[in-house]
Amino acid sequence: MAACVETSRTDARQAPLEMETPPISSCDYDYDQQSKIARFCRPSPCNRASMEIPISCRTVMKPGSRRFPEIPARDNVWEKIREEAKMTSGQEPILSNYYQTVILSHDSFSSALANNLALRLGSSMSFSSAALYDLFKGVLAEDKRIVESAEEDLRAVMERDPACTGYLQCFLNFKGFLACQAHRVAHRLWSQGRRTLAQVVQSRVSEVFAMDIHPGARIGRGVFFDHATGVVIGEAAVVGDGVSILHKVTLGGTGKATGDRHPKIGDGVLIEAGTSVLGNIRVGEGAKIRAGSVVLKEVPPSSSAAGNPARLVGEEDNPVMLNRIPNLSMDHKWHVAEWSDYVI
């Protein structure tokens, strides 16, 4: 995904706006969380010599030092969802018919995902749920990488969100996850030239989930949209692997510019609530954008930016380098004292 972030800018500058945006599935999708952690934690020449690989890189922790449940292997995510549905049905009989319909009656993760999205997005004004189910199931069958990305997104929520009690909860109820999966389908349609249909799906996602992601935008794997309300992502934006984005975040343009006009977000970035990143600028791998910032210039890897307009924490020529992986630690206060002499 990092290669997609880097190359999309140069490629798009040479291409007219009408040129078809390459699908996310055209990127190199080999996703190795451990290798990414090692890369983010590797000190660069300007990092402090005493930098250590943080505990959060080695063990995923919830607040209060309570360990997350063991993250199941890739092939067991669907099995885990079914187990949770059966267990919860026994605990809450009123939900048993619901879980039977949306989970236990399906023989695969992709079928249940297509059904869940169709039930949420179906509308008498545009699509029936049955028509949407057929559409989503067909797209998921065509591109297995969308299904794999959805599984990685589920793991991301389990690893990073202390409010998430299980895979079932996220799969059925977390609108950031659901909107992202609907976007993946819309992006596939967009890349196939079925742009009107892709835009109708986008419109329904915006109405139902209050997230507006242009179907041309490219989103990597293991992405976590926390709370998600008010997220806006423009057509030419690229979001790398393992990114965490909070509510009311805009990845937008600067005005009436056309072409490649939206941000490129590197792997492992944390973008906090109420942030706007504007223009065709790059936010480097492992960087953190503080809440309420307006970012108009490029942000170096493993650095932190804050303010309106945003500036780097520390001196511009020697910014403070983060020694934690921001997208995993979800730490919204680290180094905040160095941003201002007066912090309430």
Buried (B, 14 or more C-beta within 10 A) or exposed (E): BBEBBBBBBEEBEEEEEEEEBBBBBEBEBEBEBEEBBEBBBEBEEEBEEEBEBBEBBEEBBBEEEEEBEEBBEEEEBBEBBBBBBBEBBEEEEEBBEBBBEBBBEBEEBBBBBBBBBBBBBBBEEBBEBEEBBBBBBEBBBEBEBBBBBBBBBBBBBBBBBEEBEBBBBBBBEBBBBBBBBBBBBBBBBBBBEBBEBBBBBBBBBBEBBBBBBBBBBBBBBBBBBBBBBBBBBBBBBBBBBBBBBBBBBBBBBEEEEEBBBBBBBBBBBBBBBBBBBBBBBBBBBBBBBBBBBBBBBBBBBBBBBBBEEBBBBBEEEEBBBBBBBBBBBBBBEBBBEBBEEEEE
